Amino acid sequence: MVDGLWNVERFGSGLTSALVAALSGVRDAASLARVVSGCGAAAEAVCCDRPMACAAGCPHCCVLNVSILLPEGLVIANRLREQLPPAGLDALRGSLAAHCRRVRWMEDDERIYKQVACPLLDGAGNCTIHPVRPLVCRAVASYDRSSCREAFSPVISDEERLVDADPLRQTVFDEAFMALARALRHHGLDDRSIELGSGVLAFLEHPELRELLLTGGQLPAELWQ
């Protein structure tokens, strides 16, 4: 377990160096997936012995906006292609497109009130991409499920919504997110973040974006519009 700001900063610096080295050999999507996985594993190793109440079928916080880095979107899209039959993939594309239209310009408070859940949850509230879920999602670790249920209930209130969560885990995964962005930037790769649904949908609908990302191209600005 790592405690203290200085240690977290050292972790971020070391992880950035490791990711820069790992990305130097990346030539395909599988290699990039290993880099993304290694980034998450490095952060998880810091926090692995810390308590958390989060578990499968606990989707209370899955009504928040989630930003991902583009390689995360590519990894998730590839996972979905492997998991789903063609008909299921077509249905998911439709759900993602509808979700993107609905949440455009939506702040977290509005999503909570309207209970606009992540389109990658199944009917039981389980995350269908849990093994490759974004770093931002991995950063959240509640000590108390009841505080999550209350904080993300669809009520209008001026009171601040508080969750009894692990601040170190949040800090470590935030640092991992930034370390991956720094490593991408070091290699001239697109280091921009994008909303989860929009990023995944882009790689599902336009497979050619994979090569563009891997070769250092900038993805079309329309994806952010």
C-alpha positions as CSV (number, residue, x, y, z in Angstrom):
1,M,0.0,0.0,0.0
2,V,1.3,3.5,-0.9
3,D,0.3,6.5,1.2
4,G,1.2,10.1,0.8
5,L,1.3,12.6,-2.1
6,W,5.1,12.2,-2.6
7,N,4.7,8.4,-3.2
8,V,1.8,8.9,-5.6
9,E,3.9,11.4,-7.6
10,R,6.7,9.0,-7.8
11,F,4.3,6.3,-8.9
12,G,3.1,8.6,-11.7
13,S,6.6,9.4,-12.9
14,G,7.7,5.8,-12.8
15,L,4.5,4.6,-14.6
16,T,4.9,7.3,-17.3
17,S,8.5,6.0,-18.0
18,A,7.3,2.4,-18.1
19,L,4.5,3.3,-20.5
20,V,6.7,5.3,-22.8
21,A,9.0,2.3,-23.1
22,A,6.1,-0.1,-23.6
23,L,4.6,2.1,-26.4
24,S,7.9,2.2,-28.3
25,G,7.2,-1.3,-29.5
26,V,3.5,-0.9,-30.3
27,R,2.6,-1.7,-33.8
28,D,-0.9,-3.2,-33.5
29,A,-4.1,-3.1,-31.5
30,A,-3.1,-6.2,-29.4
31,S,0.1,-4.5,-28.3
32,L,-1.7,-1.3,-27.5
33,A,-4.2,-3.3,-25.4
34,R,-1.4,-4.8,-23.4
35,V,-0.1,-1.3,-22.6
36,V,-3.6,-0.2,-21.5
37,S,-4.0,-3.3,-19.4
38,G,-0.6,-2.8,-17.8
39,C,-1.4,0.7,-16.9
40,G,-4.5,-0.4,-15.1
41,A,-2.7,-3.3,-13.4
42,A,0.0,-1.0,-12.1
43,A,-2.5,1.2,-10.4
44,E,-4.5,-1.8,-9.2
45,A,-1.3,-3.2,-7.6
46,V,-1.1,-0.1,-5.4
47,C,-4.7,-0.4,-4.2
48,C,-5.3,-4.1,-4.2
49,D,-5.3,-4.5,-0.4
50,R,-7.6,-1.6,0.3
51,P,-11.3,-2.3,1.3
52,M,-14.2,-1.5,-1.1
53,A,-17.9,-2.2,-1.1
54,C,-18.3,-2.1,-4.9
55,A,-19.4,-5.4,-6.4
56,A,-21.1,-6.9,-9.4
57,G,-24.7,-5.6,-9.8
58,C,-23.9,-2.4,-8.0
59,P,-24.5,0.2,-10.7
60,H,-25.4,3.3,-8.6
61,C,-22.4,5.4,-9.9
62,C,-22.9,4.3,-13.5
63,V,-25.0,7.3,-14.2
64,L,-22.0,9.7,-14.3
65,N,-20.2,11.0,-17.3
66,V,-17.0,9.0,-18.0
67,S,-14.0,10.2,-20.0
68,I,-11.7,7.7,-21.6
69,L,-8.5,8.0,-23.5
70,L,-8.7,6.8,-27.2
71,P,-6.8,3.6,-26.7
72,E,-9.3,2.6,-24.0
73,G,-12.1,3.1,-26.5
74,L,-10.3,0.9,-29.0
75,V,-9.7,-1.9,-26.4
76,I,-13.4,-1.8,-25.3
77,A,-14.6,-1.8,-28.9
78,N,-12.4,-4.8,-29.7
79,R,-13.7,-6.6,-26.6
80,L,-17.3,-6.1,-27.7
81,R,-16.6,-7.4,-31.2
82,E,-15.2,-10.6,-29.6
83,Q,-18.2,-10.9,-27.2
84,L,-21.2,-10.2,-29.3
85,P,-22.7,-11.8,-32.4
86,P,-23.4,-9.5,-35.4
87,A,-27.0,-8.9,-34.4
88,G,-26.0,-8.0,-30.8
89,L,-23.3,-5.7,-32.0
90,D,-25.7,-3.9,-34.3
91,A,-28.2,-3.4,-31.4
92,L,-25.4,-2.1,-29.3
93,R,-24.4,0.4,-31.9
94,G,-27.9,1.7,-32.0
95,S,-28.0,1.9,-28.2
96,L,-24.7,3.8,-28.1
97,A,-25.8,6.2,-30.8
98,A,-29.0,7.0,-28.9
99,H,-27.1,7.3,-25.6
100,C,-24.6,9.8,-27.2
101,R,-27.4,11.9,-28.6
102,R,-29.1,12.0,-25.2
103,V,-26.1,12.8,-23.0
104,R,-24.6,15.4,-25.2
105,W,-24.1,18.5,-23.0
106,M,-25.6,16.7,-20.0
107,E,-24.0,17.4,-16.7
108,D,-23.7,14.8,-14.0
109,D,-26.5,16.2,-11.9
110,E,-28.9,15.9,-14.9
111,R,-27.8,12.4,-15.6
112,I,-28.3,11.4,-12.0
113,Y,-31.8,13.0,-11.9
114,K,-32.9,11.3,-15.1
115,Q,-31.1,8.1,-14.3
116,V,-29.3,7.9,-17.6
117,A,-27.3,4.8,-17.1
118,C,-24.2,3.6,-18.9
119,P,-25.3,1.8,-22.1
120,L,-22.7,-0.9,-21.4
121,L,-24.6,-2.2,-18.4
122,D,-26.7,-5.4,-18.8
123,G,-30.3,-5.8,-17.6
124,A,-29.1,-6.7,-14.1
125,G,-26.9,-3.7,-13.7
126,N,-23.7,-5.6,-14.3
127,C,-20.8,-4.1,-16.3
128,T,-20.5,-6.0,-19.6
129,I,-16.9,-4.7,-20.1
130,H,-15.7,-5.1,-16.5
131,P,-12.3,-6.7,-17.3
132,V,-11.5,-3.7,-19.7
133,R,-13.5,-1.0,-18.0
134,P,-12.0,2.5,-18.1
135,L,-9.4,3.8,-15.7
136,V,-12.0,6.5,-14.6
137,C,-14.4,3.7,-13.6
138,R,-11.7,1.8,-11.8
139,A,-10.8,4.9,-9.8
140,V,-14.1,4.7,-7.9
141,A,-14.2,2.6,-4.8
142,S,-16.9,3.1,-2.2
143,Y,-16.6,2.0,1.4
144,D,-20.4,2.0,1.8
145,R,-22.9,0.9,-0.9
146,S,-25.8,2.7,0.9
147,S,-24.0,6.1,0.6
148,C,-23.7,5.4,-3.2
149,R,-27.4,4.6,-3.4
150,E,-28.3,7.8,-1.6
151,A,-25.9,10.0,-3.5
152,F,-27.0,8.8,-6.9
153,S,-30.7,8.7,-6.2
154,P,-32.9,10.8,-8.6
155,V,-33.9,13.6,-6.3
156,I,-33.5,17.3,-6.6
157,S,-31.4,18.8,-3.8
158,D,-29.1,21.7,-3.1
159,E,-27.1,19.5,-0.7
160,E,-23.8,18.1,-1.9
161,R,-23.9,14.5,-2.9
162,L,-21.2,12.7,-0.9
163,V,-19.9,9.1,-1.2
164,D,-17.7,7.5,1.4
165,A,-15.0,6.5,-1.1
166,D,-11.3,5.7,-1.1
167,P,-9.4,9.0,-1.9
168,L,-6.1,7.2,-2.5
169,R,-7.6,4.9,-5.1
170,Q,-9.0,7.9,-6.9
171,T,-5.7,9.7,-6.8
172,V,-3.7,6.7,-8.0
173,F,-6.0,6.0,-10.9
174,D,-6.2,9.6,-11.9
175,E,-2.4,9.6,-12.0
176,A,-2.4,6.4,-14.1
177,F,-4.8,8.1,-16.5
178,M,-2.5,11.1,-16.8
179,A,0.6,8.8,-17.1
180,L,-1.0,7.1,-20.1
181,A,-1.8,10.4,-21.7
182,R,1.7,11.6,-21.2
183,A,3.2,8.5,-22.7
184,L,0.9,8.7,-25.7
185,R,1.9,12.4,-26.2
186,H,5.6,11.4,-25.9
187,H,5.2,9.1,-29.0
188,G,3.1,11.6,-30.9
189,L,-0.1,9.6,-30.5
190,D,-3.5,11.2,-30.0
191,D,-3.8,11.8,-26.3
192,R,-7.2,13.4,-26.2
193,S,-10.0,12.1,-24.0
194,I,-13.5,11.5,-25.1
195,E,-16.9,10.5,-23.6
196,L,-17.1,6.8,-23.1
197,G,-20.0,6.1,-25.4
198,S,-18.8,8.3,-28.2
199,G,-15.3,6.8,-28.1
200,V,-16.5,3.2,-28.2
201,L,-19.1,3.9,-30.9
202,A,-16.4,5.6,-33.0
203,F,-14.2,2.5,-33.1
204,L,-17.2,0.2,-33.6
205,E,-18.5,2.2,-36.6
206,H,-15.2,3.1,-38.1
207,P,-12.6,0.3,-37.8
208,E,-10.2,2.4,-39.9
209,L,-9.7,4.7,-36.9
210,R,-7.6,1.9,-35.3
211,E,-4.8,2.3,-37.9
212,L,-5.1,6.1,-37.7
213,L,-4.6,6.0,-33.9
214,L,-1.7,3.5,-34.1
215,T,0.1,5.5,-36.8
216,G,0.0,8.8,-34.9
217,G,-2.9,10.4,-36.8
218,Q,-5.4,12.7,-35.2
219,L,-8.9,11.3,-35.1
220,P,-11.6,13.5,-36.8
221,A,-12.7,16.5,-34.8
222,E,-16.3,15.6,-35.6
223,L,-16.1,12.9,-32.9
224,W,-16.1,15.6,-30.2
225,Q,-18.9,17.7,-31.8
